[in-house]
Amino acid sequence: MAYLGRGLDKGNYLKLDDLQSQFNGSTTTFNLTSGGTAFYPGSAFSILVSLAGIVQEPESAYQINQNQIIFAAAPLSSDDFFCISLGVALGIGVPGEGTVSGTKLTSTIIWNTLVDTDHFKVTGKISSEESAIFMNPNSISRNTTIPSNYNAQSVGPSLTVNSGINVTVSAGGEWTIT
C-alpha cells in the first residue's frame, strides 16, 4: 500500500546509531551518534526513543545533555533500542542579491554585531523614499575601539568623552564628529 499522508519534505529525519550493544543493566548514560559522529539533538523532545519495544517519554524516561542520552533506569542487555531524530535545524540560506526591499524590513533595525547597541540605534524606515534617523547619546561612557577599515560617526551639538574613558581609532579607521 502506498504512503498516505503529508509528505516528509522538510527537516532531516534520521535513525541514530544503535546503542543496544552497550546496555548492561547498570549504565544509564550513553553517547548519541549518527554514522559514528556525535549527534546533538538539542532537546529530549526532538528525538523519538524506543527501548524494549516501548516508546519512551521525553524528560521522564530519558534526558539529553549535549550529545548524551541519560535514561532514568539502566537498560538491560536484552532491551532492543532505536532512536529517530525528528528533524534537525535547517539553514535558510542567504537571500539573493537585490531580493530584499525596504518593505520587507522591520520598522526598527538594531545592529548587534559591530555596533555598540547601547549607544547607537537606527530607527525609521530604511528606503530610498525616506531618510533614517540616527541617534547617539551626547556622552561616551565606555571604552570604544574603531577597528581598521571601519568608519564611525558621532553627531550632535556637543559630545563628551567621560573621565577615564578612551576612544581608540585603529590605523585605517576613521571617526568623524559632526
ROFISE-593704 format. One record per residue (C-alpha): residue number from 0; x, y, z. Coordinates in Angstrom, 1 decimal, always signed. Example, Ala and Ser with C-alpha at 12.3 -4.5 7.8 and 13.67 -1.06 7.14 Angstrom:
{r 0; {+12.3; -4.5; +7.8}} {r 1; {+13.7; -1.1; +7.1}} 
This chain:
{r 0; {+0.0; +0.0; +0.0}} {r 1; {+1.3; +3.5; -0.9}} {r 2; {+2.1; +6.0; +1.8}} {r 3; {-0.9; +8.1; +2.7}} {r 4; {-0.5; +11.5; +4.4}} {r 5; {+1.6; +14.6; +4.3}} {r 6; {+5.0; +14.3; +2.6}} {r 7; {+8.1; +14.4; +4.7}} {r 8; {+9.7; +17.2; +2.7}} {r 9; {+11.3; +19.3; +5.4}} {r 10; {+13.8; +18.5; +8.1}} {r 11; {+16.4; +15.8; +8.3}} {r 12; {+14.8; +12.7; +9.7}} {r 13; {+17.4; +10.1; +10.5}} {r 14; {+17.9; +6.9; +12.5}} {r 15; {+20.7; +7.3; +15.1}} {r 16; {+23.3; +4.5; +15.7}} {r 17; {+22.2; +1.5; +17.8}} {r 18; {+23.2; +1.6; +21.5}} {r 19; {+22.0; -1.9; +22.4}} {r 20; {+25.5; -3.5; +22.4}} {r 21; {+26.4; -1.0; +25.3}} {r 22; {+23.4; -1.9; +27.5}} {r 23; {+24.4; -3.9; +30.7}} {r 24; {+21.7; -3.2; +33.2}} {r 25; {+23.8; -0.7; +35.2}} {r 26; {+24.9; +2.1; +32.8}} {r 27; {+22.4; +4.9; +32.2}} {r 28; {+24.4; +7.4; +30.2}} {r 29; {+25.3; +6.8; +26.5}} {r 30; {+26.7; +8.9; +23.7}} {r 31; {+24.3; +9.5; +20.8}} {r 32; {+25.9; +9.2; +17.3}} {r 33; {+24.9; +9.2; +13.7}} {r 34; {+27.3; +7.4; +11.4}} {r 35; {+29.8; +7.3; +14.2}} {r 36; {+29.8; +11.1; +14.6}} {r 37; {+28.5; +12.7; +17.8}} {r 38; {+24.9; +13.8; +17.4}} {r 39; {+23.5; +16.7; +19.4}} {r 40; {+19.6; +16.6; +19.4}} {r 41; {+19.2; +19.9; +21.3}} {r 42; {+16.3; +18.6; +23.3}} {r 43; {+14.7; +15.4; +24.6}} {r 44; {+11.6; +16.4; +22.6}} {r 45; {+13.4; +16.4; +19.3}} {r 46; {+14.1; +12.6; +19.2}} {r 47; {+11.8; +9.5; +19.4}} {r 48; {+13.3; +6.8; +21.5}} {r 49; {+12.1; +3.2; +21.7}} {r 50; {+13.5; +0.9; +24.4}} {r 51; {+12.4; -2.7; +24.7}} {r 52; {+9.7; -2.1; +22.2}} {r 53; {+8.2; +0.8; +24.2}} {r 54; {+8.3; +4.4; +23.1}} {r 55; {+9.9; +6.4; +25.9}} {r 56; {+8.6; +9.7; +27.3}} {r 57; {+11.0; +12.6; +27.0}} {r 58; {+12.3; +14.2; +30.2}} {r 59; {+10.8; +11.5; +32.5}} {r 60; {+12.2; +8.2; +30.9}} {r 61; {+15.3; +10.0; +29.5}} {r 62; {+17.0; +13.3; +29.3}} {r 63; {+19.5; +14.9; +27.0}} {r 64; {+22.8; +16.5; +27.9}} {r 65; {+24.7; +17.7; +24.8}} {r 66; {+25.2; +14.5; +22.8}} {r 67; {+24.4; +12.1; +25.6}} {r 68; {+21.1; +10.4; +26.5}} {r 69; {+20.6; +9.6; +30.2}} {r 70; {+18.0; +7.0; +31.0}} {r 71; {+16.0; +7.1; +34.2}} {r 72; {+16.6; +3.4; +34.6}} {r 73; {+19.5; +1.4; +33.1}} {r 74; {+18.6; -0.6; +30.0}} {r 75; {+19.0; -4.3; +30.2}} {r 76; {+21.4; -6.1; +27.8}} {r 77; {+18.3; -7.8; +26.2}} {r 78; {+16.5; -4.5; +25.5}} {r 79; {+16.3; -3.5; +21.9}} {r 80; {+16.7; +0.1; +21.0}} {r 81; {+16.2; +2.6; +18.3}} {r 82; {+16.2; +6.4; +18.2}} {r 83; {+14.9; +8.7; +15.4}} {r 84; {+15.8; +12.3; +15.1}} {r 85; {+12.6; +14.2; +14.3}} {r 86; {+14.4; +16.9; +12.4}} {r 87; {+17.5; +19.0; +12.5}} {r 88; {+17.6; +22.7; +12.2}} {r 89; {+17.6; +23.8; +8.5}} {r 90; {+19.6; +26.7; +7.2}} {r 91; {+17.5; +29.2; +5.4}} {r 92; {+20.4; +30.4; +3.3}} {r 93; {+21.2; +33.9; +2.2}} {r 94; {+18.7; +35.9; +0.2}} {r 95; {+19.7; +36.5; -3.4}} {r 96; {+21.3; +39.8; -4.4}} {r 97; {+18.6; +42.5; -4.8}} {r 98; {+15.8; +40.3; -3.4}} {r 99; {+15.2; +42.1; -0.1}} {r 100; {+13.5; +45.5; -0.3}} {r 101; {+12.8; +48.1; +2.4}} {r 102; {+9.2; +46.9; +2.8}} {r 103; {+10.5; +43.5; +3.9}} {r 104; {+12.5; +45.0; +6.8}} {r 105; {+11.2; +45.8; +10.2}} {r 106; {+10.4; +49.4; +11.1}} {r 107; {+13.2; +49.4; +13.7}} {r 108; {+16.6; +48.0; +13.0}} {r 109; {+19.3; +47.5; +15.7}} {r 110; {+22.7; +46.2; +14.7}} {r 111; {+24.2; +43.9; +17.3}} {r 112; {+27.4; +42.8; +15.6}} {r 113; {+29.8; +45.7; +15.0}} {r 114; {+27.8; +48.5; +16.5}} {r 115; {+27.6; +49.3; +20.2}} {r 116; {+23.8; +48.9; +20.6}} {r 117; {+23.8; +50.6; +24.0}} {r 118; {+24.8; +53.8; +22.3}} {r 119; {+23.7; +53.6; +18.6}} {r 120; {+20.3; +52.7; +17.1}} {r 121; {+18.8; +53.2; +13.7}} {r 122; {+15.1; +53.8; +13.7}} {r 123; {+12.5; +54.5; +11.0}} {r 124; {+12.1; +53.0; +7.5}} {r 125; {+15.2; +52.4; +5.5}} {r 126; {+14.3; +53.1; +1.9}} {r 127; {+15.1; +55.4; -0.9}} {r 128; {+11.9; +57.4; -0.2}} {r 129; {+12.5; +58.2; +3.5}} {r 130; {+15.6; +59.1; +5.5}} {r 131; {+16.7; +57.3; +8.6}} {r 132; {+17.0; +58.9; +12.0}} {r 133; {+20.4; +58.1; +13.6}} {r 134; {+20.6; +58.5; +17.4}} {r 135; {+23.5; +58.5; +19.7}} {r 136; {+23.9; +59.8; +23.3}} {r 137; {+25.8; +63.0; +24.0}} {r 138; {+28.4; +61.3; +26.1}} {r 139; {+30.7; +58.2; +25.7}} {r 140; {+30.7; +56.2; +28.8}} {r 141; {+32.7; +53.1; +28.0}} {r 142; {+35.9; +52.4; +26.2}} {r 143; {+35.4; +52.0; +22.4}} {r 144; {+37.7; +50.9; +19.6}} {r 145; {+37.0; +51.7; +16.0}} {r 146; {+38.7; +48.9; +14.0}} {r 147; {+40.8; +49.2; +10.9}} {r 148; {+38.9; +49.7; +7.7}} {r 149; {+35.8; +51.0; +9.6}} {r 150; {+34.3; +54.4; +9.7}} {r 151; {+32.4; +55.8; +12.7}} {r 152; {+30.5; +58.9; +13.2}} {r 153; {+29.1; +60.8; +16.3}} {r 154; {+26.6; +63.5; +15.7}} {r 155; {+25.3; +66.4; +17.9}} {r 156; {+26.0; +69.9; +19.1}} {r 157; {+28.1; +68.5; +21.9}} {r 158; {+29.9; +65.3; +22.7}} {r 159; {+31.6; +64.4; +25.9}} {r 160; {+34.1; +61.5; +26.5}} {r 161; {+33.6; +60.7; +30.2}} {r 162; {+36.6; +60.8; +32.5}} {r 163; {+38.8; +57.7; +32.3}} {r 164; {+37.2; +56.5; +29.0}} {r 165; {+39.2; +56.0; +25.9}} {r 166; {+38.1; +56.1; +22.2}} {r 167; {+40.8; +54.3; +20.1}} {r 168; {+40.8; +54.8; +16.4}} {r 169; {+42.9; +51.9; +14.8}} {r 170; {+45.2; +52.6; +11.9}} {r 171; {+43.0; +52.7; +8.8}} {r 172; {+39.9; +53.5; +10.8}} {r 173; {+38.1; +56.9; +10.9}} {r 174; {+35.9; +58.7; +13.4}} {r 175; {+34.0; +61.8; +12.3}} {r 176; {+32.3; +64.1; +14.8}} {r 177; {+29.8; +66.4; +13.3}} 
